[in-house]
Amino acid sequence: MTVDEDAPPQRVAHPGSFEAFYARERSKVVGLAYVLSGSRLGAEDLAQDAFLAALGHWDRISVYDDPGAWVRRVVANRAVSRFRRAAAEARALLRLGSERRILGEIPTESAAVWDAVRRLPRRQAQAVALRYLEGWPVADVAQILGCSENTIKTHLRRARRTLARRLGEEDLP
Amino acid sequence: MNGLDERITRAGADVHRLTRDLPARPAGELHRRLRRRRRLAGAAVVVVGVALIGGTALLFTGDTLQSPAGVAPPAPAAATGSSPAPVGVDDLPVLGIDREGWSLVNADQTGCDTLPSRTVEYRGSELFALLQIVGVPAGSDCEQQLWWMSETNYETVQVRGHDARLLPDSPGFVVAWRESDEAVVTLVVQPAGSGATLTRGTALSVAESVTELDPTVWEEVVDGYRSGRTPTTRVPSDS
């Protein structure tokens, strides 16, 4: 029997542990990374990088009211960064010795919606993804992105106007 | 709920379905990456500390003034390739992108989890490129696994005289090829402007422009970047 010295000790994840947090949030954070980056190849690695950053500061982050907000702030910033996104894609491409991981495809109509979101200005795209993909209240979106609530409301209003025009939909007030 | 809300809601539901089906990736993998990263950081601190102590000692003993004339100083590590490992980082080809207007914005030698690698990021006025060179022995299992792209939507092309695979991934392209018996090169090419488009011809043109850099230039550019002396622009941290 071989022993992997790097392997963490086996333990049952308790509600406040990183393991429980990761299991609870992972798929949602990957989704956020996907809609903001548009990369089926690199989305999971973008999310993994954000969780890795959280793990490195877990003593501090775990006492926050919502550690998930911290991770989302990191992933929202990294996913819209061309450099971070490309690095995640390259890592995904080069990940060796593990199973293939690439997100499947979503219907064309839905893909068009997120493509239109990604063409919005950076802050507007982040606000839309957090508000409408994840359903965060405006106050929480403001906290995650480090803006005031009024700023987020303005971003969302402008984003909706642009999206309605680009997607050929009517946006009722 | 109006038409826009309905479309966004449907689009969100599709994404949730997609990520819910993603196979679980254990948290232990993150623990391992964090430990490896901390070990590397610790090693870097030790190396810098030894270098500082050594340099200080040399200054005090005056050894630096006693080198015999005409004897060249030791070559830099990147140029000598002195690693005893079969495929060490120093054994990898030193590559750059030979196109006017590009600037180096980042460099890293520890980008790949287990294999020696160099990662270099370039930014041009209209394009962005991330070049990664990974030491993968020819014929190894790792090489076979590297070509997992074979099951995705790829196109077989020729780059620099080598068989390569071109993988379109919106909004850019990934090109991968084997540059030598020890090194596989991947290049991510993306447009620099938001919403801009990129053609496969342009991606291939950039891949063809990859060239060997003179070791001296590498020393000046990459090591200069690390020590903060480079004139190129550093990408601001966004997290």
HADDOCK unambig.tbl for C-alpha pairs under 7 A between the chains (distance, minus, plus):
assign (segid A and resid 6 and name CA) (segid B and resid 32 and name CA) 5.75 0.50 0.50
assign (segid A and resid 7 and name CA) (segid B and resid 28 and name CA) 6.57 0.50 0.50
assign (segid A and resid 7 and name CA) (segid B and resid 32 and name CA) 6.66 0.50 0.50
assign (segid A and resid 8 and name CA) (segid B and resid 28 and name CA) 6.20 0.50 0.50
assign (segid A and resid 8 and name CA) (segid B and resid 31 and name CA) 6.79 0.50 0.50
assign (segid A and resid 19 and name CA) (segid B and resid 27 and name CA) 6.00 0.50 0.50
assign (segid A and resid 22 and name CA) (segid B and resid 27 and name CA) 6.91 0.50 0.50
assign (segid A and resid 27 and name CA) (segid B and resid 19 and name CA) 5.20 0.50 0.50
assign (segid A and resid 27 and name CA) (segid B and resid 20 and name CA) 5.85 0.50 0.50
assign (segid A and resid 30 and name CA) (segid B and resid 19 and name CA) 6.65 0.50 0.50
assign (segid A and resid 31 and name CA) (segid B and resid 15 and name CA) 6.07 0.50 0.50
assign (segid A and resid 31 and name CA) (segid B and resid 16 and name CA) 6.57 0.50 0.50
assign (segid A and resid 31 and name CA) (segid B and resid 19 and name CA) 5.96 0.50 0.50
assign (segid A and resid 38 and name CA) (segid B and resid 170 and name CA) 6.88 0.50 0.50
assign (segid A and resid 39 and name CA) (segid B and resid 169 and name CA) 6.84 0.50 0.50
assign (segid A and resid 39 and name CA) (segid B and resid 170 and name CA) 6.67 0.50 0.50
assign (segid A and resid 52 and name CA) (segid B and resid 30 and name CA) 5.81 0.50 0.50
assign (segid A and resid 52 and name CA) (segid B and resid 34 and name CA) 6.80 0.50 0.50
assign (segid A and resid 56 and name CA) (segid B and resid 34 and name CA) 6.81 0.50 0.50
assign (segid A and resid 74 and name CA) (segid B and resid 239 and name CA) 5.29 0.50 0.50
assign (segid A and resid 77 and name CA) (segid B and resid 238 and name CA) 6.05 0.50 0.50
assign (segid A and resid 77 and name CA) (segid B and resid 239 and name CA) 6.36 0.50 0.50
assign (segid A and resid 78 and name CA) (segid B and resid 238 and name CA) 6.77 0.50 0.50
assign (segid A and resid 86 and name CA) (segid B and resid 130 and name CA) 6.67 0.50 0.50
assign (segid A and resid 86 and name CA) (segid B and resid 188 and name CA) 6.44 0.50 0.50
assign (segid A and resid 90 and name CA) (segid B and resid 188 and name CA) 6.93 0.50 0.50
assign (segid A and resid 91 and name CA) (segid B and resid 112 and name CA) 6.86 0.50 0.50
assign (segid A and resid 94 and name CA) (segid B and resid 146 and name CA) 6.28 0.50 0.50
assign (segid A and resid 96 and name CA) (segid B and resid 142 and name CA) 6.17 0.50 0.50
assign (segid A and resid 96 and name CA) (segid B and resid 145 and name CA) 6.08 0.50 0.50
assign (segid A and resid 96 and name CA) (segid B and resid 146 and name CA) 6.15 0.50 0.50
assign (segid A and resid 97 and name CA) (segid B and resid 142 and name CA) 6.67 0.50 0.50
assign (segid A and resid 97 and name CA) (segid B and resid 145 and name CA) 6.59 0.50 0.50
assign (segid A and resid 100 and name CA) (segid B and resid 148 and name CA) 6.98 0.50 0.50
assign (segid A and resid 103 and name CA) (segid B and resid 18 and name CA) 6.97 0.50 0.50
assign (segid A and resid 104 and name CA) (segid B and resid 18 and name CA) 6.46 0.50 0.50
assign (segid A and resid 106 and name CA) (segid B and resid 14 and name CA) 6.07 0.50 0.50
assign (segid A and resid 106 and name CA) (segid B and resid 15 and name CA) 6.87 0.50 0.50
assign (segid A and resid 110 and name CA) (segid B and resid 10 and name CA) 6.92 0.50 0.50
assign (segid A and resid 110 and name CA) (segid B and resid 11 and name CA) 4.28 0.50 0.50
assign (segid A and resid 113 and name CA) (segid B and resid 8 and name CA) 6.73 0.50 0.50
assign (segid A and resid 113 and name CA) (segid B and resid 11 and name CA) 6.69 0.50 0.50
assign (segid A and resid 119 and name CA) (segid B and resid 194 and name CA) 6.84 0.50 0.50
assign (segid A and resid 119 and name CA) (segid B and resid 195 and name CA) 5.79 0.50 0.50
assign (segid A and resid 132 and name CA) (segid B and resid 8 and name CA) 6.94 0.50 0.50
assign (segid A and resid 133 and name CA) (segid B and resid 12 and name CA) 4.97 0.50 0.50
assign (segid A and resid 164 and name CA) (segid B and resid 4 and name CA) 6.25 0.50 0.50
assign (segid A and resid 169 and name CA) (segid B and resid 3 and name CA) 5.93 0.50 0.50
assign (segid A and resid 169 and name CA) (segid B and resid 4 and name CA) 5.66 0.50 0.50
assign (segid A and resid 170 and name CA) (segid B and resid 3 and name CA) 6.36 0.50 0.50
assign (segid A and resid 170 and name CA) (segid B and resid 4 and name CA) 6.62 0.50 0.50
assign (segid A and resid 171 and name CA) (segid B and resid 2 and name CA) 6.65 0.50 0.50
assign (segid A and resid 171 and name CA) (segid B and resid 4 and name CA) 6.04 0.50 0.50
assign (segid A and resid 172 and name CA) (segid B and resid 2 and name CA) 6.57 0.50 0.50
